[in-house]
Amino acid sequence: MNRDDAGARHMADDQGHDVVVVGAGAAGLNAALLLGRARRKVVVIDAGEPRNAPAQHMHGFLSRDGLPPATLLELGRAEIARYGVRFLRRRVEEIDHGFSVRLEGGEVIDARRVLVTTGLRDELPDLPGIRERWGKDVLHCPYCHGYEVRDQPLAVLGTHPGAVHQALLLRQWSDDVIFLQHTLSLTAEDRERLEGRGVRIVEGAIGHIVVEGDRVRGIELADGRAVPRAAVFLFPRMVPRDELLTRLGCAKNDTGWIVADRTGRTGVPGVWAAGNVIDPRAQVVTAAGMGSAAAFAINADLVDEDVQHAIEQRRATGAADR
């Protein structure tokens, strides 16, 4: 995008930001919190589509265990506002290499640095009942939800290669775990590991999830067999929402994820990323920590630039005096 695009409206109060944070999950909000406390001029822009919106509670976050995800974000937005960080419920359409951030509707915000924390989306198998119960009793992460369904009859759907490891993990929470093979091909080693761990393998294609009284009751196979279960786990296909980063020229690794260092610095100068957009394994608490690391690095980078500008100004003033 050209900064002089006649269709873009540069708002006077939006110019001169130190950092634009795109995405207001745990990573983006925690980064904004630290940057605000560092007295940086920050704006957070979010489209309002959090990955964990279907979940009723989040777990594994010290002092916030069991909190509804929406409550965490609400508290986070209130905290960043105390430090003068602006929050906009808007969608970012484009970021140019000069860090003019164009929003839906044409408004443009300029910044010295950009942090992208847009997360990922879960692509679910096309099976009746999956999407309706997702985040309730059709689940993904054993560490996030395993304790809540402990000692209950559980099923793991063979819709993704990661499902085998998922089933092995879940035996930590229940003695009654079955693996529904569905269309997944199992190696001899897979079978040996599952059976050795006490996971029963059920062959045959899955028909649909059985739901009664607003609860999962089991799975019906395509041949009509019914498998009673209290909860179902599956491994979704995780797709990073990294379009803004790829358009900026950020490189990807062999597995299709944006390359970034431990602070979230990408290969494009001035561009950072944090959270699930670069790491599918990051839980909420992990993403918050990634946002913190990125904020430290961004502020240090800005300090270096501020110092260099001050030196150049001092030299220019001295030369003029001479």
Phi, psi and chi 1 to 4 in degrees:
 res  aa     phi    psi   chi1   chi2   chi3   chi4
   1 MET       -  140.0  168.7 -174.4  142.6      -
   2 ASN   -87.0  133.2 -170.5  -39.3      -      -
   3 ARG   -59.6  -27.2  -74.1  175.3 -178.8  -98.5
   4 ASP   -94.1   13.1  -63.1  -36.2      -      -
   5 ASP   -53.6  122.0 -174.4   -9.7      -      -
   6 ALA   -63.9  -23.1      -      -      -      -
   7 GLY   -80.1   -9.5      -      -      -      -
   8 ALA   -95.1  140.3      -      -      -      -
   9 ARG  -110.8  108.8  -65.3 -179.8  -68.0  111.0
  10 HIS   -84.0  114.7  -72.2 -104.5      -      -
  11 MET   -84.6  132.2  -51.4  -60.8  -70.9      -
  12 ALA   -58.1  -39.4      -      -      -      -
  13 ASP   -80.2   -1.2   61.5  -14.1      -      -
  14 ASP  -102.7   -5.2  -75.2  -25.7      -      -
  15 GLN   -84.2  153.3  -66.0 -176.4    8.7      -
  16 GLY    80.6   24.6      -      -      -      -
  17 HIS   -74.2  144.8  -76.1   84.4      -      -
  18 ASP   -73.6  -45.2  -69.1  -51.4      -      -
  19 VAL  -140.4  134.7 -174.2      -      -      -
  20 VAL  -105.7  125.9  166.1      -      -      -
  21 VAL  -105.0  121.2  179.2      -      -      -
  22 VAL  -103.1  110.4 -174.8      -      -      -
  23 GLY   113.8  127.4      -      -      -      -
  24 ALA  -121.2   45.5      -      -      -      -
  25 GLY   -87.1 -161.2      -      -      -      -
  26 ALA   -60.7  -40.7      -      -      -      -
  27 ALA   -65.4  -49.9      -      -      -      -
  28 GLY   -65.5  -42.8      -      -      -      -
  29 LEU   -69.2  -39.3  -69.8  174.9      -      -
  30 ASN   -67.9  -37.4 -148.6   53.2      -      -
  31 ALA   -62.7  -45.1      -      -      -      -
  32 ALA   -62.9  -35.9      -      -      -      -
  33 LEU   -60.6  -49.2  177.4   63.8      -      -
  34 LEU   -68.1  -38.9  -91.4   74.0      -      -
  35 LEU   -67.9  -37.0  -71.2  165.7      -      -
  36 GLY   -64.0  -41.2      -      -      -      -
  37 ARG   -68.4  -22.7  -73.6  178.6   52.2   80.7
  38 ALA   -84.0    7.4      -      -      -      -
  39 ARG    66.6   30.3  -52.8 -172.9   73.0  178.7
  40 ARG   -88.3  150.9  -67.4  -64.5 -179.2 -177.4
  41 LYS   -86.7  112.3 -171.3  175.0 -179.1 -176.7
  42 VAL  -128.7  142.2 -178.7      -      -      -
  43 VAL  -128.6  135.3   58.7      -      -      -
  44 VAL  -108.7  129.4  178.1      -      -      -
  45 ILE  -121.6  130.0  -52.8  166.2      -      -
  46 ASP  -144.2  139.7 -174.5   75.8      -      -
  47 ALA   -87.8   -7.8      -      -      -      -
  48 GLY    79.0   39.6      -      -      -      -
  49 GLU  -130.3   63.2  -60.6  170.1  -10.7      -
  50 PRO   -66.2  142.3   23.9  -32.5      -      -
  51 ARG   -60.1  -40.0  177.1 -165.7 -176.3 -166.9
  52 ASN   -91.6   18.8   60.0    1.5      -      -
  53 ALA   -56.2  -37.4      -      -      -      -
  54 PRO   -69.1  -20.2  -20.2   33.2      -      -
  55 ALA   -74.5  141.0      -      -      -      -
  56 GLN   -81.8  -31.0  -63.4  176.1  -15.1      -
  57 HIS  -144.1  156.6  -56.2   95.0      -      -
  58 MET  -116.3  153.1   56.6  170.5 -127.1      -
  59 HIS  -137.6  164.2  -65.0  -81.0      -      -
  60 GLY    83.8   11.9      -      -      -      -
  61 PHE  -112.1  109.1 -162.7  141.9      -      -
  62 LEU   -53.2  128.7 -171.1   64.1      -      -
  63 SER    77.2   -7.0   82.6      -      -      -
  64 ARG  -126.1   13.2  -67.6  -67.1 -179.2  -94.9
  65 ASP   -62.8  127.8 -171.0   68.2      -      -
  66 GLY    88.6   -1.1      -      -      -      -
  67 LEU   -74.1  139.6 -164.7   71.2      -      -
  68 PRO   -61.6  136.5  -23.7   34.3      -      -
  69 PRO   -54.2  -39.4  -25.5   34.4      -      -
  70 ALA   -64.4  -32.3      -      -      -      -
  71 THR   -68.5  -40.6  -58.3      -      -      -
  72 LEU   -58.5  -45.6  177.2   73.4      -      -
  73 LEU   -66.4  -37.5  -58.5 -176.1      -      -
  74 GLU   -63.5  -44.5 -178.2 -179.3  -10.9      -
  75 LEU   -63.1  -40.1  -68.9  170.2      -      -
  76 GLY   -63.8  -42.0      -      -      -      -
  77 ARG   -64.5  -37.8  -69.8 -167.3  -64.5  -90.6
  78 ALA   -65.8  -38.5      -      -      -      -
  79 GLU   -67.2  -44.3  -73.4 -179.3   -5.9      -
  80 ILE   -67.5  -30.1   65.5  172.3      -      -
  81 ALA   -63.4  -29.4      -      -      -      -
  82 ARG   -63.5  -22.0  -65.0 -154.0  -58.1  -97.9
  83 TYR  -106.5   17.8  -61.1  101.8      -      -
  84 GLY    80.6   10.9      -      -      -      -
  85 VAL   -77.3  129.6  175.8      -      -      -
  86 ARG   -85.4  148.9  -65.5  178.8   58.9 -147.7
  87 PHE  -127.8  128.9  175.5   80.9      -      -
  88 LEU  -123.1  126.5  -63.5  177.3      -      -
  89 ARG   -87.4   83.4  177.8   70.4   75.5 -162.2
  90 ARG  -143.7  167.2  -57.9  -78.4  -69.7  -80.6
  91 ARG  -105.3  133.3 -174.8  178.6  -59.4  -81.2
  92 VAL   -87.2  127.0  173.6      -      -      -
  93 GLU   -96.2  -31.9  -67.0 -169.1  -21.6      -
  94 GLU  -160.8  148.4 -165.8   69.1   55.0      -
  95 ILE  -128.0  124.2  -55.1  172.2      -      -
  96 ASP   -92.1  172.8   75.3    4.3      -      -
  97 HIS   -70.9  -13.4  -75.3   83.1      -      -
  98 GLY   -91.7    4.1      -      -      -      -
  99 PHE    66.6   42.8  -54.4  144.3      -      -
 100 SER   -91.5  119.3  -75.9      -      -      -
 101 VAL  -102.1  112.8 -180.0      -      -      -
 102 ARG   -94.3  126.8  179.2  163.5   56.2   85.7
 103 LEU   -97.1  162.0  -50.9 -176.1      -      -
 104 GLU   -58.1  127.2 -171.7  175.7   44.3      -
 105 GLY   104.7  -12.5      -      -      -      -
 106 GLY   106.1  -16.0      -      -      -      -
 107 GLU   -63.7  144.1 -177.9 -179.0  -15.3      -
 108 VAL  -124.3  134.3  174.8      -      -      -
 109 ILE  -119.0  128.8  -62.9  175.6      -      -
 110 ASP   -95.7  144.7  -67.0  -34.4      -      -
 111 ALA  -148.8  158.9      -      -      -      -
 112 ARG   -84.0  -30.3  -63.1  166.8   63.7 -170.7
 113 ARG  -139.6  157.5  -58.5  -68.2 -174.9  -87.7
 114 VAL  -129.9  134.8  171.4      -      -      -
 115 LEU  -120.9  121.2  171.6   61.0      -      -
 116 VAL  -104.5  121.0  176.7      -      -      -
 117 THR  -132.8   50.2   64.5      -      -      -
 118 THR   -84.0   -1.5   43.5      -      -      -
 119 GLY    73.2 -152.5      -      -      -      -
 120 LEU  -142.0  170.9   61.4   78.5      -      -
 121 ARG  -121.3  145.3   67.7  177.5 -175.9  -84.9
 122 ASP   -94.6  118.7  -66.1  -50.3      -      -
 123 GLU   -91.6  119.0  -70.0 -169.9   -9.4      -
 124 LEU   -98.5  150.8  -55.8  177.0      -      -
 125 PRO   -63.5  148.8   19.9  -30.0      -      -
 126 ASP   -84.4   75.5 -172.1   17.4      -      -
 127 LEU  -127.0  134.1  -68.5  168.7      -      -
 128 PRO   -56.5  131.6  -24.6   34.2      -      -
 129 GLY    98.1  -18.4      -      -      -      -
 130 ILE   -65.8  -55.9  -65.9  -73.6      -      -
 131 ARG   -65.7  -36.1 -169.9  166.5  -62.1  -80.0
 132 GLU   -65.8  -31.5  -65.7   83.6   -9.7      -
 133 ARG  -104.4    4.1  -58.3  -53.8  -59.1  173.0
 134 TRP   -61.1  129.3 -177.4 -118.5      -      -
 135 GLY    84.7   -5.2      -      -      -      -
 136 LYS  -107.4  -74.2  -59.4  177.9  179.6   69.1
 137 ASP  -130.8    8.4   38.2   23.1      -      -
 138 VAL  -107.6  114.6  174.6      -      -      -
 139 LEU  -129.3  170.2  -51.9  163.8      -      -
 140 HIS  -120.7  -57.8  161.0 -127.8      -      -
 141 CYS   -93.3  116.3  173.8      -      -      -
 142 PRO   -60.6  -35.5  -24.9   34.9      -      -
 143 TYR   -70.2  -28.0  -66.9  103.1      -      -
 144 CYS   -83.4  -34.4  -57.8      -      -      -
 145 HIS  -129.2   -8.3  -54.2  -71.1      -      -
 146 GLY   -59.7  -41.0      -      -      -      -
 147 TYR   -63.5  -35.9 -169.8   82.3      -      -
 148 GLU   -69.6  -20.7  -78.4   60.2   50.2      -
 149 VAL  -116.8   22.4  -65.6      -      -      -
 150 ARG   -58.0  145.6   64.5 -166.6 -177.4  -80.1
 151 ASP    62.1   17.3  -59.2  -36.2      -      -
 152 GLN  -106.9  160.1  -62.4 -177.0   46.9      -
 153 PRO   -71.1  120.3   21.0  -29.1      -      -
 154 LEU  -118.8  153.6  -52.3  176.9      -      -
 155 ALA  -127.4  145.8      -      -      -      -
 156 VAL  -119.5  129.0  176.2      -      -      -
 157 LEU   -89.5  131.3  -53.9 -171.0      -      -
 158 GLY   -83.7   66.3      -      -      -      -
 159 THR  -110.4    0.5   56.1      -      -      -
 160 HIS  -155.8  144.2 -173.8  -76.9      -      -
 161 PRO   -56.1  -27.5  -26.7   34.5      -      -
 162 GLY   -72.3   -7.9      -      -      -      -
 163 ALA   -67.2  -29.3      -      -      -      -
 164 VAL   -63.5  -49.0  172.2      -      -      -
 165 HIS   -62.7  -37.2  179.0   65.4      -      -
 166 GLN   -60.0  -44.2 -166.5  178.1   40.8      -
 167 ALA   -65.5  -40.4      -      -      -      -
 168 LEU   -61.8  -40.0  -63.3  172.9      -      -
 169 LEU   -64.2  -43.9  -86.7  179.3      -      -
 170 LEU   -64.7  -21.1  -81.9  167.8      -      -
 171 ARG   -62.8  -15.0  -84.2  -70.4  -79.1  109.2
 172 GLN   -67.8  -24.3 -166.6   74.0   21.2      -
 173 TRP  -108.4  -18.2  -74.7  -88.1      -      -
 174 SER  -150.4  143.9  174.0      -      -      -
 175 ASP   -85.0   -7.6  -68.0  -25.6      -      -
 176 ASP  -118.6   83.2 -173.6    0.2      -      -
 177 VAL  -122.8  128.4  178.9      -      -      -
 178 ILE  -115.3  150.7   63.5  170.0      -      -
 179 PHE  -112.7  114.5 -174.4   88.6      -      -
 180 LEU   -89.1  109.6  -62.9  169.6      -      -
 181 GLN   -63.9  -36.2 -174.0  175.3  -11.2      -
 182 HIS    53.1 -118.1 -167.7   47.2      -      -
 183 THR  -105.2    5.1   57.2      -      -      -
 184 LEU   -82.0  130.5 -170.3   66.4      -      -
 185 SER   -82.9  126.2  -63.4      -      -      -
 186 LEU  -102.8  135.5  -64.1  176.9      -      -
 187 THR   -80.3  167.1   65.6      -      -      -
 188 ALA   -60.2  -36.6      -      -      -      -
 189 GLU   -67.0  -40.3 -178.7 -176.8    2.2      -
 190 ASP   -57.6  -48.1  -71.4  -24.7      -      -
 191 ARG   -61.6  -43.8  -71.2 -179.3  178.2  -83.4
 192 GLU   -63.0  -41.6 -176.0  176.6   39.5      -
 193 ARG   -67.9  -43.9  -63.2 -178.0   74.0 -153.9
 194 LEU   -63.5  -48.2  -72.2  166.8      -      -
 195 GLU   -67.3  -36.9  -69.2  168.5   -4.6      -
 196 GLY   -65.1  -29.4      -      -      -      -
 197 ARG   -85.3   -5.8 -178.0   71.9  162.4  150.7
 198 GLY    87.2   21.5      -      -      -      -
 199 VAL   -96.9  122.1  176.5      -      -      -
 200 ARG   -82.5  132.6 -178.1  163.1   57.8   94.2
 201 ILE   -96.0  127.4  -60.2  171.3      -      -
 202 VAL  -114.5  118.9  176.3      -      -      -
 203 GLU   -89.2  158.1  -61.5 -175.2    2.6      -
 204 GLY   115.3  148.9      -      -      -      -
 205 ALA   -71.8  147.6      -      -      -      -
 206 ILE   -83.6  136.8  -60.7  164.7      -      -
 207 GLY   -91.9  -63.6      -      -      -      -
 208 HIS  -160.1  165.1   66.0  -86.0      -      -
 209 ILE   -83.9  131.2  -53.6  -61.4      -      -
 210 VAL   -89.0  120.3  178.2      -      -      -
 211 VAL  -123.3  127.1  179.7      -      -      -
 212 GLU  -139.5  134.6  -63.7  174.8   -1.2      -
 213 GLY    60.6   38.5      -      -      -      -
 214 ASP    60.3   35.0 -163.3   34.4      -      -
 215 ARG  -146.9  146.4  -75.4 -174.0   56.0 -170.9
 216 VAL   -69.5  131.9  163.3      -      -      -
 217 ARG  -111.5  -16.0  -60.4  -65.9 -179.3  178.0
 218 GLY   159.4 -163.4      -      -      -      -
 219 ILE  -129.0  136.0  -59.7   98.6      -      -
 220 GLU  -104.8  126.8 -175.3  170.6  -51.9      -
 221 LEU   -78.9  164.9  -57.6 -178.3      -      -
 222 ALA   -62.5  -26.1      -      -      -      -
 223 ASP   -88.3    5.3   60.5   12.6      -      -
 224 GLY    98.3  -10.5      -      -      -      -
 225 ARG   -65.9  140.0  -75.1  178.2  -68.4  159.4
 226 ALA  -107.0  135.7      -      -      -      -
 227 VAL  -122.3   99.4 -176.6      -      -      -
 228 PRO   -64.3  133.0  -18.5   32.1      -      -
 229 ARG  -150.0  153.9  -61.9  -77.0   98.6  178.2
 230 ALA   -93.9  -25.4      -      -      -      -
 231 ALA  -153.8  154.0      -      -      -      -
 232 VAL  -126.2  134.0  175.4      -      -      -
 233 PHE  -113.3  143.4  -78.4   76.6      -      -
 234 LEU  -145.5  159.3   63.3   86.5      -      -
 235 PHE  -105.9  108.1 -156.8  107.5      -      -
 236 PRO   -75.6  164.8   30.3  -34.9      -      -
 237 ARG   -84.3  118.7  178.7  172.4  177.8  -95.1
 238 MET   -94.6  121.8  -58.9  177.5 -168.7      -
 239 VAL  -117.6  115.4 -178.3      -      -      -
 240 PRO   -67.0  141.2   25.0  -33.2      -      -
 241 ARG   -88.0   70.4  -67.9  171.7  169.5  164.0
 242 ASP  -112.5   20.6   59.1    8.1      -      -
 243 GLU   -59.2  -40.0  -65.3   83.4    2.2      -
 244 LEU   -62.5  -38.1  -64.8  172.4      -      -
 245 LEU   -71.0  -42.9  -67.5  165.7      -      -
 246 THR   -67.2  -34.2   55.6      -      -      -
 247 ARG   -67.8  -27.0  -73.5 -174.4 -144.7  137.5
 248 LEU   -78.0   -9.2  -78.3  166.6      -      -
 249 GLY    98.1   12.3      -      -      -      -
 250 CYS   -68.0  132.0  -62.9      -      -      -
 251 ALA   -78.0  155.4      -      -      -      -
 252 LYS  -113.5  156.6  -67.7 -170.2  176.3 -172.8
 253 ASN   -88.6 -174.7   59.4   26.0      -      -
 254 ASP   -66.1  -20.8  -66.9  -19.8      -      -
 255 THR   -94.0    1.7   59.7      -      -      -
 256 GLY    91.8   15.4      -      -      -      -
 257 TRP  -111.2  148.4  -66.0   80.9      -      -
 258 ILE   -59.2  136.0  -65.9  -67.1      -      -
 259 VAL   -82.4  126.6  176.1      -      -      -
 260 ALA  -148.8  153.6      -      -      -      -
 261 ASP   -83.4 -171.6   69.0   10.6      -      -
 262 ARG   -66.2  -18.3  -67.3  179.5   62.0 -175.4
 263 THR   -94.5   -3.1   72.3      -      -      -
 264 GLY    91.6    3.5      -      -      -      -
 265 ARG   -69.2  125.2 -172.7 -166.6  -58.1  -98.2
 266 THR   -88.1 -177.7   71.4      -      -      -
 267 GLY   -77.3   -5.8      -      -      -      -
 268 VAL   -98.8  118.7  176.3      -      -      -
 269 PRO   -53.5  131.7  -26.4   35.9      -      -
 270 GLY    87.9   -1.5      -      -      -      -
 271 VAL  -116.0  124.0  178.3      -      -      -
 272 TRP  -118.2  160.4  -89.9 -101.5      -      -
 273 ALA  -144.4  149.6      -      -      -      -
 274 ALA  -152.3  156.4      -      -      -      -
 275 GLY    86.5 -156.0      -      -      -      -
 276 ASN   -66.5  -14.6  -78.7  146.8      -      -
 277 VAL   -66.9  -21.9   71.6      -      -      -
 278 ILE  -121.4  -10.0   56.7  171.8      -      -
 279 ASP  -142.8  103.7 -175.4   -3.8      -      -
 280 PRO   -66.8  -17.7   25.1  -34.4      -      -
 281 ARG   -85.8  -10.0  -61.6  166.1  -62.0  178.8
 282 ALA   -68.8  122.3      -      -      -      -
 283 GLN   -82.1 -179.1  -67.9 -175.4  -63.9      -
 284 VAL   -59.5  -46.3  177.1      -      -      -
 285 VAL   -66.4  -36.0   65.6      -      -      -
 286 THR   -65.7  -44.6  -43.6      -      -      -
 287 ALA   -61.1  -39.8      -      -      -      -
 288 ALA   -60.9  -42.1      -      -      -      -
 289 GLY   -64.5  -38.0      -      -      -      -
 290 MET   -64.1  -38.2  -66.4  170.9   73.5      -
 291 GLY   -64.2  -38.8      -      -      -      -
 292 SER   -63.1  -46.6  175.5      -      -      -
 293 ALA   -61.0  -41.1      -      -      -      -
 294 ALA   -64.3  -41.0      -      -      -      -
 295 ALA   -62.3  -43.7      -      -      -      -
 296 PHE   -58.0  -47.2  -86.1   90.7      -      -
 297 ALA   -67.5  -40.0      -      -      -      -
 298 ILE   -64.3  -45.5  -68.7  169.1      -      -
 299 ASN   -63.0  -41.2 -171.5   58.9      -      -
 300 ALA   -62.1  -39.0      -      -      -      -
 301 ASP   -64.9  -40.7 -165.1   49.4      -      -
 302 LEU   -67.0  -38.6  -72.3  167.9      -      -
 303 VAL   -60.5  -44.6  167.7      -      -      -
 304 ASP   -57.9  -43.0  -72.9  -16.2      -      -
 305 GLU   -67.2  -40.9 -176.3  175.0   89.0      -
 306 ASP   -61.2  -42.3  -67.3  -20.8      -      -
 307 VAL   -63.7  -44.2  169.7      -      -      -
 308 GLN   -62.6  -41.3 -173.1   58.0   38.2      -
 309 HIS   -63.7  -40.3  -75.3  168.8      -      -
 310 ALA   -64.1  -40.4      -      -      -      -
 311 ILE   -64.0  -45.6  -69.9  171.2      -      -
 312 GLU   -62.4  -39.8  -69.0  171.2   -0.2      -
 313 GLN   -66.2  -41.7 -143.3  170.0   26.8      -
 314 ARG   -62.8  -43.6 -178.9 -175.8  176.3   90.3
 315 ARG   -63.5  -42.4  -72.4  171.9  177.9  170.1
 316 ALA   -64.9  -38.7      -      -      -      -
 317 THR   -66.4  -41.8  -58.7      -      -      -
 318 GLY   -63.7  -40.6      -      -      -      -
 319 ALA   -65.1  -38.6      -      -      -      -
 320 ALA   -67.1  -36.9      -      -      -      -
 321 ASP   -67.0  -34.5  -71.0  -16.5      -      -
 322 ARG   -72.7      -  -70.6 -166.8  -63.4  -87.2
